[in-house]
Amino acid sequence: MSTEEISIAAYYIWHEEHSYEKLCWLLAERQLYVEKNFSIAKKGDIRDRAYYIYKENPPYDVLCWFIGELNLYIKRNTSFRTFNTLFSK
């Protein structure tokens, strides 16, 4: 995937104006999904990872970039229909 594709995906996430905490949750959810070989993680594991991300304090735009990158990766490795039902809104 190209830098341009990731930039566009990150822009759409940024445009949704999620809270910082929500972005931490979304990133944690996607990281764990990939780490667990495309299996949905337990909420407690997501919460712990989201807290860790929050404590690291990455900039808002960096969170959007990482989420966009993971969204593209996951979409390329699952069906579109599956992707739309995987994660919290």
PyMOL Python script that loads the backbone (N, CA, C, O; Angstrom):
from pymol import cmd

cmd.read_pdbstr("""\
ATOM      1  N   MET A   1       0.849  -1.177   0.000  1.00  0.00           N
ATOM      2  CA  MET A   1       0.000   0.000   0.000  1.00  0.00           C
ATOM      3  C   MET A   1       0.891   1.235   0.000  1.00  0.00           C
ATOM      4  O   MET A   1       1.975   1.252   0.582  1.00  0.00           O
ATOM      5  N   SER A   2       0.408   2.237  -0.654  1.00  0.00           N
ATOM      6  CA  SER A   2       1.222   3.437  -0.840  1.00  0.00           C
ATOM      7  C   SER A   2       0.991   4.454   0.285  1.00  0.00           C
ATOM      8  O   SER A   2       0.000   4.401   1.013  1.00  0.00           O
ATOM      9  N   THR A   3       1.932   5.361   0.391  1.00  0.00           N
ATOM     10  CA  THR A   3       1.814   6.451   1.355  1.00  0.00           C
ATOM     11  C   THR A   3       0.567   7.281   1.068  1.00  0.00           C
ATOM     12  O   THR A   3      -0.109   7.739   1.989  1.00  0.00           O
ATOM     13  N   GLU A   4       0.270   7.470  -0.210  1.00  0.00           N
ATOM     14  CA  GLU A   4      -0.917   8.243  -0.595  1.00  0.00           C
ATOM     15  C   GLU A   4      -2.202   7.554  -0.119  1.00  0.00           C
ATOM     16  O   GLU A   4      -3.108   8.216   0.388  1.00  0.00           O
ATOM     17  N   GLU A   5      -2.279   6.247  -0.278  1.00  0.00           N
ATOM     18  CA  GLU A   5      -3.458   5.502   0.181  1.00  0.00           C
ATOM     19  C   GLU A   5      -3.635   5.633   1.693  1.00  0.00           C
ATOM     20  O   GLU A   5      -4.747   5.828   2.185  1.00  0.00           O
ATOM     21  N   ILE A   6      -2.533   5.523   2.414  1.00  0.00           N
ATOM     22  CA  ILE A   6      -2.598   5.641   3.873  1.00  0.00           C
ATOM     23  C   ILE A   6      -3.002   7.056   4.263  1.00  0.00           C
ATOM     24  O   ILE A   6      -3.799   7.242   5.183  1.00  0.00           O
ATOM     25  N   SER A   7      -2.459   8.056   3.573  1.00  0.00           N
ATOM     26  CA  SER A   7      -2.825   9.452   3.860  1.00  0.00           C
ATOM     27  C   SER A   7      -4.319   9.687   3.684  1.00  0.00           C
ATOM     28  O   SER A   7      -4.944  10.365   4.499  1.00  0.00           O
ATOM     29  N   ILE A   8      -4.884   9.133   2.633  1.00  0.00           N
ATOM     30  CA  ILE A   8      -6.319   9.290   2.383  1.00  0.00           C
ATOM     31  C   ILE A   8      -7.127   8.587   3.463  1.00  0.00           C
ATOM     32  O   ILE A   8      -8.095   9.143   3.981  1.00  0.00           O
ATOM     33  N   ALA A   9      -6.731   7.369   3.803  1.00  0.00           N
ATOM     34  CA  ALA A   9      -7.431   6.629   4.858  1.00  0.00           C
ATOM     35  C   ALA A   9      -7.340   7.383   6.185  1.00  0.00           C
ATOM     36  O   ALA A   9      -8.323   7.470   6.921  1.00  0.00           O
ATOM     37  N   ALA A  10      -6.170   7.924   6.487  1.00  0.00           N
ATOM     38  CA  ALA A  10      -5.980   8.683   7.732  1.00  0.00           C
ATOM     39  C   ALA A  10      -6.839   9.943   7.732  1.00  0.00           C
ATOM     40  O   ALA A  10      -7.391  10.323   8.764  1.00  0.00           O
ATOM     41  N   TYR A  11      -6.950  10.587   6.578  1.00  0.00           N
ATOM     42  CA  TYR A  11      -7.781  11.792   6.478  1.00  0.00           C
ATOM     43  C   TYR A  11      -9.234  11.482   6.831  1.00  0.00           C
ATOM     44  O   TYR A  11      -9.867  12.233   7.574  1.00  0.00           O
ATOM     45  N   TYR A  12      -9.758  10.386   6.306  1.00  0.00           N
ATOM     46  CA  TYR A  12     -11.151  10.037   6.595  1.00  0.00           C
ATOM     47  C   TYR A  12     -11.360   9.755   8.080  1.00  0.00           C
ATOM     48  O   TYR A  12     -12.408  10.089   8.632  1.00  0.00           O
ATOM     49  N   ILE A  13     -10.389   9.154   8.718  1.00  0.00           N
ATOM     50  CA  ILE A  13     -10.492   8.910  10.164  1.00  0.00           C
ATOM     51  C   ILE A  13     -10.433  10.241  10.914  1.00  0.00           C
ATOM     52  O   ILE A  13     -11.227  10.481  11.824  1.00  0.00           O
ATOM     53  N   TRP A  14      -9.503  11.092  10.534  1.00  0.00           N
ATOM     54  CA  TRP A  14      -9.377  12.413  11.161  1.00  0.00           C
ATOM     55  C   TRP A  14     -10.671  13.210  11.003  1.00  0.00           C
ATOM     56  O   TRP A  14     -11.103  13.895  11.930  1.00  0.00           O
ATOM     57  N   HIS A  15     -11.280  13.115   9.829  1.00  0.00           N
ATOM     58  CA  HIS A  15     -12.497  13.871   9.513  1.00  0.00           C
ATOM     59  C   HIS A  15     -13.692  13.436  10.382  1.00  0.00           C
ATOM     60  O   HIS A  15     -14.636  14.208  10.552  1.00  0.00           O
ATOM     61  N   GLU A  16     -13.661  12.234  10.921  1.00  0.00           N
ATOM     62  CA  GLU A  16     -14.745  11.753  11.792  1.00  0.00           C
ATOM     63  C   GLU A  16     -14.702  12.396  13.177  1.00  0.00           C
ATOM     64  O   GLU A  16     -15.661  12.293  13.943  1.00  0.00           O
ATOM     65  N   GLU A  17     -13.598  13.053  13.495  1.00  0.00           N
ATOM     66  CA  GLU A  17     -13.433  13.804  14.746  1.00  0.00           C
ATOM     67  C   GLU A  17     -13.700  12.969  16.007  1.00  0.00           C
ATOM     68  O   GLU A  17     -14.409  13.400  16.916  1.00  0.00           O
ATOM     69  N   HIS A  18     -13.122  11.781  16.036  1.00  0.00           N
ATOM     70  CA  HIS A  18     -13.227  10.940  17.230  1.00  0.00           C
ATOM     71  C   HIS A  18     -12.455  11.582  18.380  1.00  0.00           C
ATOM     72  O   HIS A  18     -11.519  12.351  18.161  1.00  0.00           O
ATOM     73  N   SER A  19     -12.851  11.266  19.581  1.00  0.00           N
ATOM     74  CA  SER A  19     -12.074  11.710  20.738  1.00  0.00           C
ATOM     75  C   SER A  19     -10.718  10.995  20.719  1.00  0.00           C
ATOM     76  O   SER A  19     -10.551   9.959  20.076  1.00  0.00           O
ATOM     77  N   TYR A  20      -9.773  11.568  21.429  1.00  0.00           N
ATOM     78  CA  TYR A  20      -8.444  10.954  21.526  1.00  0.00           C
ATOM     79  C   TYR A  20      -8.549   9.548  22.112  1.00  0.00           C
ATOM     80  O   TYR A  20      -7.895   8.618  21.639  1.00  0.00           O
ATOM     81  N   GLU A  21      -9.375   9.403  23.140  1.00  0.00           N
ATOM     82  CA  GLU A  21      -9.557   8.108  23.793  1.00  0.00           C
ATOM     83  C   GLU A  21     -10.127   7.085  22.819  1.00  0.00           C
ATOM     84  O   GLU A  21      -9.708   5.927  22.815  1.00  0.00           O
ATOM     85  N   LYS A  22     -11.078   7.509  21.997  1.00  0.00           N
ATOM     86  CA  LYS A  22     -11.687   6.613  21.007  1.00  0.00           C
ATOM     87  C   LYS A  22     -10.652   6.168  19.988  1.00  0.00           C
ATOM     88  O   LYS A  22     -10.637   5.002  19.595  1.00  0.00           O
ATOM     89  N   LEU A  23      -9.786   7.077  19.553  1.00  0.00           N
ATOM     90  CA  LEU A  23      -8.740   6.691  18.608  1.00  0.00           C
ATOM     91  C   LEU A  23      -7.796   5.660  19.221  1.00  0.00           C
ATOM     92  O   LEU A  23      -7.367   4.727  18.542  1.00  0.00           O
ATOM     93  N   CYS A  24      -7.474   5.824  20.490  1.00  0.00           N
ATOM     94  CA  CYS A  24      -6.620   4.842  21.169  1.00  0.00           C
ATOM     95  C   CYS A  24      -7.294   3.473  21.157  1.00  0.00           C
ATOM     96  O   CYS A  24      -6.644   2.453  20.927  1.00  0.00           O
ATOM     97  N   TRP A  25      -8.604   3.458  21.407  1.00  0.00           N
ATOM     98  CA  TRP A  25      -9.369   2.207  21.399  1.00  0.00           C
ATOM     99  C   TRP A  25      -9.368   1.596  19.993  1.00  0.00           C
ATOM    100  O   TRP A  25      -9.131   0.399  19.837  1.00  0.00           O
ATOM    101  N   LEU A  26      -9.632   2.412  18.977  1.00  0.00           N
ATOM    102  CA  LEU A  26      -9.687   1.909  17.602  1.00  0.00           C
ATOM    103  C   LEU A  26      -8.345   1.323  17.171  1.00  0.00           C
ATOM    104  O   LEU A  26      -8.300   0.284  16.513  1.00  0.00           O
ATOM    105  N   LEU A  27      -7.260   1.988  17.542  1.00  0.00           N
ATOM    106  CA  LEU A  27      -5.937   1.477  17.197  1.00  0.00           C
ATOM    107  C   LEU A  27      -5.660   0.171  17.929  1.00  0.00           C
ATOM    108  O   LEU A  27      -5.171  -0.786  17.329  1.00  0.00           O
ATOM    109  N   ALA A  28      -5.966   0.125  19.207  1.00  0.00           N
ATOM    110  CA  ALA A  28      -5.744  -1.098  19.989  1.00  0.00           C
ATOM    111  C   ALA A  28      -6.525  -2.264  19.402  1.00  0.00           C
ATOM    112  O   ALA A  28      -6.002  -3.371  19.270  1.00  0.00           O
ATOM    113  N   GLU A  29      -7.768  -2.011  19.054  1.00  0.00           N
ATOM    114  CA  GLU A  29      -8.639  -3.034  18.485  1.00  0.00           C
ATOM    115  C   GLU A  29      -8.023  -3.634  17.218  1.00  0.00           C
ATOM    116  O   GLU A  29      -8.005  -4.853  17.045  1.00  0.00           O
ATOM    117  N   ARG A  30      -7.531  -2.786  16.357  1.00  0.00           N
ATOM    118  CA  ARG A  30      -6.961  -3.237  15.091  1.00  0.00           C
ATOM    119  C   ARG A  30      -5.597  -3.910  15.278  1.00  0.00           C
ATOM    120  O   ARG A  30      -5.315  -4.924  14.639  1.00  0.00           O
ATOM    121  N   GLN A  31      -4.763  -3.357  16.141  1.00  0.00           N
ATOM    122  CA  GLN A  31      -3.463  -3.987  16.399  1.00  0.00           C
ATOM    123  C   GLN A  31      -3.646  -5.411  16.909  1.00  0.00           C
ATOM    124  O   GLN A  31      -3.000  -6.341  16.425  1.00  0.00           O
ATOM    125  N   LEU A  32      -4.517  -5.571  17.875  1.00  0.00           N
ATOM    126  CA  LEU A  32      -4.724  -6.898  18.450  1.00  0.00           C
ATOM    127  C   LEU A  32      -5.365  -7.855  17.455  1.00  0.00           C
ATOM    128  O   LEU A  32      -5.054  -9.046  17.455  1.00  0.00           O
ATOM    129  N   TYR A  33      -6.246  -7.354  16.617  1.00  0.00           N
ATOM    130  CA  TYR A  33      -6.876  -8.194  15.599  1.00  0.00           C
ATOM    131  C   TYR A  33      -5.808  -8.793  14.679  1.00  0.00           C
ATOM    132  O   TYR A  33      -5.848  -9.983  14.367  1.00  0.00           O
ATOM    133  N   VAL A  34      -4.868  -7.975  14.256  1.00  0.00           N
ATOM    134  CA  VAL A  34      -3.795  -8.456  13.384  1.00  0.00           C
ATOM    135  C   VAL A  34      -2.850  -9.373  14.164  1.00  0.00           C
ATOM    136  O   VAL A  34      -2.469 -10.434  13.669  1.00  0.00           O
ATOM    137  N   GLU A  35      -2.471  -8.970  15.378  1.00  0.00           N
ATOM    138  CA  GLU A  35      -1.554  -9.777  16.189  1.00  0.00           C
ATOM    139  C   GLU A  35      -2.132 -11.146  16.515  1.00  0.00           C
ATOM    140  O   GLU A  35      -1.390 -12.120  16.637  1.00  0.00           O
ATOM    141  N   LYS A  36      -3.439 -11.226  16.655  1.00  0.00           N
ATOM    142  CA  LYS A  36      -4.096 -12.491  16.994  1.00  0.00           C
ATOM    143  C   LYS A  36      -4.529 -13.246  15.742  1.00  0.00           C
ATOM    144  O   LYS A  36      -5.476 -14.032  15.770  1.00  0.00           O
ATOM    145  N   ASN A  37      -3.820 -12.993  14.648  1.00  0.00           N
ATOM    146  CA  ASN A  37      -4.048 -13.702  13.396  1.00  0.00           C
ATOM    147  C   ASN A  37      -5.488 -13.569  12.909  1.00  0.00           C
ATOM    148  O   ASN A  37      -6.146 -14.557  12.584  1.00  0.00           O
ATOM    149  N   PHE A  38      -5.957 -12.334  12.868  1.00  0.00           N
ATOM    150  CA  PHE A  38      -7.280 -11.998  12.363  1.00  0.00           C
ATOM    151  C   PHE A  38      -8.400 -12.625  13.190  1.00  0.00           C
ATOM    152  O   PHE A  38      -9.380 -13.153  12.664  1.00  0.00           O
ATOM    153  N   SER A  39      -8.214 -12.545  14.496  1.00  0.00           N
ATOM    154  CA  SER A  39      -9.244 -12.956  15.456  1.00  0.00           C
ATOM    155  C   SER A  39      -9.553 -11.764  16.350  1.00  0.00           C
ATOM    156  O   SER A  39      -8.661 -10.996  16.710  1.00  0.00           O
ATOM    157  N   ILE A  40     -10.806 -11.621  16.698  1.00  0.00           N
ATOM    158  CA  ILE A  40     -11.219 -10.498  17.537  1.00  0.00           C
ATOM    159  C   ILE A  40     -10.715 -10.708  18.962  1.00  0.00           C
ATOM    160  O   ILE A  40     -10.871 -11.786  19.537  1.00  0.00           O
ATOM    161  N   ALA A  41     -10.116  -9.675  19.515  1.00  0.00           N
ATOM    162  CA  ALA A  41      -9.551  -9.735  20.868  1.00  0.00           C
ATOM    163  C   ALA A  41     -10.638  -9.519  21.916  1.00  0.00           C
ATOM    164  O   ALA A  41     -11.711  -8.991  21.622  1.00  0.00           O
ATOM    165  N   LYS A  42     -10.342  -9.931  23.129  1.00  0.00           N
ATOM    166  CA  LYS A  42     -11.251  -9.704  24.258  1.00  0.00           C
ATOM    167  C   LYS A  42     -11.246  -8.221  24.617  1.00  0.00           C
ATOM    168  O   LYS A  42     -10.231  -7.539  24.469  1.00  0.00           O
ATOM    169  N   LYS A  43     -12.380  -7.736  25.086  1.00  0.00           N
ATOM    170  CA  LYS A  43     -12.500  -6.316  25.443  1.00  0.00           C
ATOM    171  C   LYS A  43     -11.474  -5.905  26.495  1.00  0.00           C
ATOM    172  O   LYS A  43     -10.949  -4.793  26.444  1.00  0.00           O
ATOM    173  N   GLY A  44     -11.186  -6.783  27.440  1.00  0.00           N
ATOM    174  CA  GLY A  44     -10.193  -6.464  28.463  1.00  0.00           C
ATOM    175  C   GLY A  44      -8.810  -6.260  27.868  1.00  0.00           C
ATOM    176  O   GLY A  44      -8.073  -5.368  28.287  1.00  0.00           O
ATOM    177  N   ASP A  45      -8.458  -7.089  26.888  1.00  0.00           N
ATOM    178  CA  ASP A  45      -7.167  -6.937  26.213  1.00  0.00           C
ATOM    179  C   ASP A  45      -7.118  -5.637  25.416  1.00  0.00           C
ATOM    180  O   ASP A  45      -6.100  -4.945  25.392  1.00  0.00           O
ATOM    181  N   ILE A  46      -8.241  -5.316  24.764  1.00  0.00           N
ATOM    182  CA  ILE A  46      -8.308  -4.069  24.000  1.00  0.00           C
ATOM    183  C   ILE A  46      -8.182  -2.883  24.950  1.00  0.00           C
ATOM    184  O   ILE A  46      -7.458  -1.928  24.668  1.00  0.00           O
ATOM    185  N   ARG A  47      -8.885  -2.948  26.068  1.00  0.00           N
ATOM    186  CA  ARG A  47      -8.833  -1.863  27.051  1.00  0.00           C
ATOM    187  C   ARG A  47      -7.403  -1.652  27.547  1.00  0.00           C
ATOM    188  O   ARG A  47      -6.934  -0.517  27.638  1.00  0.00           O
ATOM    189  N   ASP A  48      -6.714  -2.744  27.864  1.00  0.00           N
ATOM    190  CA  ASP A  48      -5.336  -2.643  28.354  1.00  0.00           C
ATOM    191  C   ASP A  48      -4.416  -2.033  27.298  1.00  0.00           C
ATOM    192  O   ASP A  48      -3.582  -1.184  27.612  1.00  0.00           O
ATOM    193  N   ARG A  49      -4.567  -2.466  26.054  1.00  0.00           N
ATOM    194  CA  ARG A  49      -3.732  -1.929  24.976  1.00  0.00           C
ATOM    195  C   ARG A  49      -4.069  -0.457  24.730  1.00  0.00           C
ATOM    196  O   ARG A  49      -3.171   0.362  24.534  1.00  0.00           O
ATOM    197  N   ALA A  50      -5.351  -0.124  24.741  1.00  0.00           N
ATOM    198  CA  ALA A  50      -5.763   1.270  24.526  1.00  0.00           C
ATOM    199  C   ALA A  50      -5.185   2.167  25.618  1.00  0.00           C
ATOM    200  O   ALA A  50      -4.751   3.285  25.341  1.00  0.00           O
ATOM    201  N   TYR A  51      -5.179   1.684  26.843  1.00  0.00           N
ATOM    202  CA  TYR A  51      -4.609   2.451  27.953  1.00  0.00           C
ATOM    203  C   TYR A  51      -3.111   2.666  27.732  1.00  0.00           C
ATOM    204  O   TYR A  51      -2.595   3.760  27.963  1.00  0.00           O
ATOM    205  N   TYR A  52      -2.424   1.624  27.286  1.00  0.00           N
ATOM    206  CA  TYR A  52      -0.989   1.726  27.010  1.00  0.00           C
ATOM    207  C   TYR A  52      -0.730   2.772  25.918  1.00  0.00           C
ATOM    208  O   TYR A  52       0.162   3.610  26.049  1.00  0.00           O
ATOM    209  N   ILE A  53      -1.519   2.714  24.847  1.00  0.00           N
ATOM    210  CA  ILE A  53      -1.376   3.681  23.754  1.00  0.00           C
ATOM    211  C   ILE A  53      -1.627   5.092  24.282  1.00  0.00           C
ATOM    212  O   ILE A  53      -0.877   6.019  23.977  1.00  0.00           O
ATOM    213  N   TYR A  54      -2.680   5.245  25.070  1.00  0.00           N
ATOM    214  CA  TYR A  54      -3.031   6.551  25.638  1.00  0.00           C
ATOM    215  C   TYR A  54      -1.876   7.108  26.468  1.00  0.00           C
ATOM    216  O   TYR A  54      -1.546   8.289  26.367  1.00  0.00           O
ATOM    217  N   LYS A  55      -1.267   6.258  27.286  1.00  0.00           N
ATOM    218  CA  LYS A  55      -0.156   6.695  28.142  1.00  0.00           C
ATOM    219  C   LYS A  55       1.078   7.080  27.319  1.00  0.00           C
ATOM    220  O   LYS A  55       1.874   7.916  27.748  1.00  0.00           O
ATOM    221  N   GLU A  56       1.236   6.475  26.143  1.00  0.00           N
ATOM    222  CA  GLU A  56       2.359   6.821  25.263  1.00  0.00           C
ATOM    223  C   GLU A  56       2.165   8.203  24.639  1.00  0.00           C
ATOM    224  O   GLU A  56       3.133   8.844  24.230  1.00  0.00           O
ATOM    225  N   ASN A  57       0.915   8.659  24.565  1.00  0.00           N
ATOM    226  CA  ASN A  57       0.558  10.003  24.110  1.00  0.00           C
ATOM    227  C   ASN A  57       1.010  10.338  22.681  1.00  0.00           C
ATOM    228  O   ASN A  57       1.597  11.396  22.455  1.00  0.00           O
ATOM    229  N   PRO A  58       0.741   9.441  21.710  1.00  0.00           N
ATOM    230  CA  PRO A  58       1.092   9.800  20.333  1.00  0.00           C
ATOM    231  C   PRO A  58       0.193  10.934  19.836  1.00  0.00           C
ATOM    232  O   PRO A  58      -0.942  11.057  20.297  1.00  0.00           O
ATOM    233  N   PRO A  59       0.670  11.755  18.915  1.00  0.00           N
ATOM    234  CA  PRO A  59      -0.167  12.835  18.378  1.00  0.00           C
ATOM    235  C   PRO A  59      -1.423  12.284  17.692  1.00  0.00           C
ATOM    236  O   PRO A  59      -1.432  11.159  17.192  1.00  0.00           O
ATOM    237  N   TYR A  60      -2.472  13.096  17.681  1.00  0.00           N
ATOM    238  CA  TYR A  60      -3.761  12.718  17.098  1.00  0.00           C
ATOM    239  C   TYR A  60      -3.592  12.243  15.655  1.00  0.00           C
ATOM    240  O   TYR A  60      -4.155  11.219  15.268  1.00  0.00           O
ATOM    241  N   ASP A  61      -2.819  12.986  14.860  1.00  0.00           N
ATOM    242  CA  ASP A  61      -2.660  12.621  13.452  1.00  0.00           C
ATOM    243  C   ASP A  61      -1.894  11.315  13.274  1.00  0.00           C
ATOM    244  O   ASP A  61      -2.115  10.598  12.298  1.00  0.00           O
ATOM    245  N   VAL A  62      -1.009  11.001  14.192  1.00  0.00           N
ATOM    246  CA  VAL A  62      -0.271   9.736  14.125  1.00  0.00           C
ATOM    247  C   VAL A  62      -1.220   8.571  14.405  1.00  0.00           C
ATOM    248  O   VAL A  62      -1.143   7.532  13.750  1.00  0.00           O
ATOM    249  N   LEU A  63      -2.107   8.747  15.372  1.00  0.00           N
ATOM    250  CA  LEU A  63      -3.114   7.712  15.631  1.00  0.00           C
ATOM    251  C   LEU A  63      -3.960   7.474  14.378  1.00  0.00           C
ATOM    252  O   LEU A  63      -4.220   6.330  14.006  1.00  0.00           O
ATOM    253  N   CYS A  64      -4.385   8.553  13.737  1.00  0.00           N
ATOM    254  CA  CYS A  64      -5.187   8.434  12.514  1.00  0.00           C
ATOM    255  C   CYS A  64      -4.410   7.690  11.427  1.00  0.00           C
ATOM    256  O   CYS A  64      -4.968   6.854  10.718  1.00  0.00           O
ATOM    257  N   TRP A  65      -3.127   7.998  11.305  1.00  0.00           N
ATOM    258  CA  TRP A  65      -2.276   7.349  10.301  1.00  0.00           C
ATOM    259  C   TRP A  65      -2.186   5.847  10.565  1.00  0.00           C
ATOM    260  O   TRP A  65      -2.392   5.045   9.654  1.00  0.00           O
ATOM    261  N   PHE A  66      -1.883   5.464  11.796  1.00  0.00           N
ATOM    262  CA  PHE A  66      -1.748   4.038  12.114  1.00  0.00           C
ATOM    263  C   PHE A  66      -3.064   3.291  11.932  1.00  0.00           C
ATOM    264  O   PHE A  66      -3.075   2.165  11.435  1.00  0.00           O
ATOM    265  N   ILE A  67      -4.161   3.905  12.329  1.00  0.00           N
ATOM    266  CA  ILE A  67      -5.471   3.269  12.147  1.00  0.00           C
ATOM    267  C   ILE A  67      -5.767   3.123  10.655  1.00  0.00           C
ATOM    268  O   ILE A  67      -6.225   2.069  10.215  1.00  0.00           O
ATOM    269  N   GLY A  68      -5.508   4.171   9.880  1.00  0.00           N
ATOM    270  CA  GLY A  68      -5.722   4.101   8.435  1.00  0.00           C
ATOM    271  C   GLY A  68      -4.892   3.008   7.791  1.00  0.00           C
ATOM    272  O   GLY A  68      -5.379   2.264   6.940  1.00  0.00           O
ATOM    273  N   GLU A  69      -3.637   2.915   8.200  1.00  0.00           N
ATOM    274  CA  GLU A  69      -2.743   1.890   7.661  1.00  0.00           C
ATOM    275  C   GLU A  69      -3.258   0.492   7.995  1.00  0.00           C
ATOM    276  O   GLU A  69      -3.296  -0.384   7.131  1.00  0.00           O
ATOM    277  N   LEU A  70      -3.652   0.288   9.243  1.00  0.00           N
ATOM    278  CA  LEU A  70      -4.171  -1.022   9.635  1.00  0.00           C
ATOM    279  C   LEU A  70      -5.501  -1.326   8.951  1.00  0.00           C
ATOM    280  O   LEU A  70      -5.748  -2.469   8.564  1.00  0.00           O
ATOM    281  N   ASN A  71      -6.356  -0.320   8.799  1.00  0.00           N
ATOM    282  CA  ASN A  71      -7.618  -0.542   8.083  1.00  0.00           C
ATOM    283  C   ASN A  71      -7.357  -1.055   6.671  1.00  0.00           C
ATOM    284  O   ASN A  71      -7.992  -2.013   6.230  1.00  0.00           O
ATOM    285  N   LEU A  72      -6.431  -0.426   5.966  1.00  0.00           N
ATOM    286  CA  LEU A  72      -6.104  -0.862   4.609  1.00  0.00           C
ATOM    287  C   LEU A  72      -5.562  -2.287   4.608  1.00  0.00           C
ATOM    288  O   LEU A  72      -5.951  -3.105   3.775  1.00  0.00           O
ATOM    289  N   TYR A  73      -4.669  -2.577   5.538  1.00  0.00           N
ATOM    290  CA  TYR A  73      -4.088  -3.918   5.623  1.00  0.00           C
ATOM    291  C   TYR A  73      -5.165  -4.967   5.891  1.00  0.00           C
ATOM    292  O   TYR A  73      -5.198  -6.017   5.248  1.00  0.00           O
ATOM    293  N   ILE A  74      -6.035  -4.672   6.839  1.00  0.00           N
ATOM    294  CA  ILE A  74      -7.093  -5.623   7.193  1.00  0.00           C
ATOM    295  C   ILE A  74      -8.072  -5.787   6.033  1.00  0.00           C
ATOM    296  O   ILE A  74      -8.479  -6.906   5.720  1.00  0.00           O
ATOM    297  N   LYS A  75      -8.450  -4.691   5.400  1.00  0.00           N
ATOM    298  CA  LYS A  75      -9.378  -4.767   4.259  1.00  0.00           C
ATOM    299  C   LYS A  75      -8.807  -5.609   3.132  1.00  0.00           C
ATOM    300  O   LYS A  75      -9.547  -6.308   2.439  1.00  0.00           O
ATOM    301  N   ARG A  76      -7.512  -5.547   2.945  1.00  0.00           N
ATOM    302  CA  ARG A  76      -6.887  -6.333   1.873  1.00  0.00           C
ATOM    303  C   ARG A  76      -6.791  -7.812   2.222  1.00  0.00           C
ATOM    304  O   ARG A  76      -6.550  -8.648   1.351  1.00  0.00           O
ATOM    305  N   ASN A  77      -6.977  -8.126   3.482  1.00  0.00           N
ATOM    306  CA  ASN A  77      -6.862  -9.519   3.911  1.00  0.00           C
ATOM    307  C   ASN A  77      -8.176 -10.110   4.405  1.00  0.00           C
ATOM    308  O   ASN A  77      -8.203 -11.246   4.880  1.00  0.00           O
ATOM    309  N   THR A  78      -9.257  -9.358   4.298  1.00  0.00           N
ATOM    310  CA  THR A  78     -10.595  -9.846   4.639  1.00  0.00           C
ATOM    311  C   THR A  78     -11.562  -9.291   3.600  1.00  0.00           C
ATOM    312  O   THR A  78     -11.201  -8.423   2.805  1.00  0.00           O
ATOM    313  N   SER A  79     -12.771  -9.788   3.613  1.00  0.00           N
ATOM    314  CA  SER A  79     -13.766  -9.241   2.689  1.00  0.00           C
ATOM    315  C   SER A  79     -14.264  -7.899   3.216  1.00  0.00           C
ATOM    316  O   SER A  79     -14.196  -7.633   4.416  1.00  0.00           O
ATOM    317  N   PHE A  80     -14.760  -7.062   2.321  1.00  0.00           N
ATOM    318  CA  PHE A  80     -15.274  -5.743   2.707  1.00  0.00           C
ATOM    319  C   PHE A  80     -16.421  -5.894   3.699  1.00  0.00           C
ATOM    320  O   PHE A  80     -16.495  -5.156   4.681  1.00  0.00           O
ATOM    321  N   ARG A  81     -17.307  -6.839   3.449  1.00  0.00           N
ATOM    322  CA  ARG A  81     -18.444  -7.068   4.342  1.00  0.00           C
ATOM    323  C   ARG A  81     -17.954  -7.442   5.741  1.00  0.00           C
ATOM    324  O   ARG A  81     -18.473  -6.945   6.740  1.00  0.00           O
ATOM    325  N   THR A  82     -16.965  -8.309   5.806  1.00  0.00           N
ATOM    326  CA  THR A  82     -16.416  -8.715   7.097  1.00  0.00           C
ATOM    327  C   THR A  82     -15.817  -7.521   7.826  1.00  0.00           C
ATOM    328  O   THR A  82     -16.055  -7.348   9.021  1.00  0.00           O
ATOM    329  N   PHE A  83     -15.051  -6.703   7.133  1.00  0.00           N
ATOM    330  CA  PHE A  83     -14.401  -5.554   7.761  1.00  0.00           C
ATOM    331  C   PHE A  83     -15.420  -4.637   8.417  1.00  0.00           C
ATOM    332  O   PHE A  83     -15.201  -4.159   9.531  1.00  0.00           O
ATOM    333  N   ASN A  84     -16.514  -4.391   7.747  1.00  0.00           N
ATOM    334  CA  ASN A  84     -17.522  -3.463   8.258  1.00  0.00           C
ATOM    335  C   ASN A  84     -18.244  -3.966   9.495  1.00  0.00           C
ATOM    336  O   ASN A  84     -18.939  -3.191  10.152  1.00  0.00           O
ATOM    337  N   THR A  85     -18.101  -5.228   9.829  1.00  0.00           N
ATOM    338  CA  THR A  85     -18.750  -5.761  11.030  1.00  0.00           C
ATOM    339  C   THR A  85     -17.759  -6.113  12.137  1.00  0.00           C
ATOM    340  O   THR A  85     -18.168  -6.557  13.210  1.00  0.00           O
ATOM    341  N   LEU A  86     -16.483  -5.925  11.897  1.00  0.00           N
ATOM    342  CA  LEU A  86     -15.463  -6.355  12.857  1.00  0.00           C
ATOM    343  C   LEU A  86     -15.314  -5.458  14.072  1.00  0.00           C
ATOM    344  O   LEU A  86     -15.190  -5.943  15.197  1.00  0.00           O
ATOM    345  N   PHE A  87     -15.325  -4.166  13.853  1.00  0.00           N
ATOM    346  CA  PHE A  87     -14.892  -3.245  14.885  1.00  0.00           C
ATOM    347  C   PHE A  87     -16.007  -2.340  15.360  1.00  0.00           C
ATOM    348  O   PHE A  87     -17.018  -2.147  14.686  1.00  0.00           O
ATOM    349  N   SER A  88     -15.788  -1.786  16.552  1.00  0.00           N
ATOM    350  CA  SER A  88     -16.756  -0.843  17.108  1.00  0.00           C
ATOM    351  C   SER A  88     -16.799   0.412  16.255  1.00  0.00           C
ATOM    352  O   SER A  88     -15.842   0.745  15.556  1.00  0.00           O
ATOM    353  N   LYS A  89     -17.899   1.081  16.325  1.00  0.00           N
ATOM    354  CA  LYS A  89     -18.093   2.309  15.532  1.00  0.00           C
ATOM    355  C   LYS A  89     -17.763   3.525  16.350  1.00  0.00           C
ATOM    356  O   LYS A  89     -17.865   4.648  15.856  1.00  0.00           O
TER     357      LYS A  89
END
""", "prot")
cmd.dss("prot")
cmd.show_as("cartoon", "prot")
cmd.util.cbc("prot")
cmd.orient("prot")
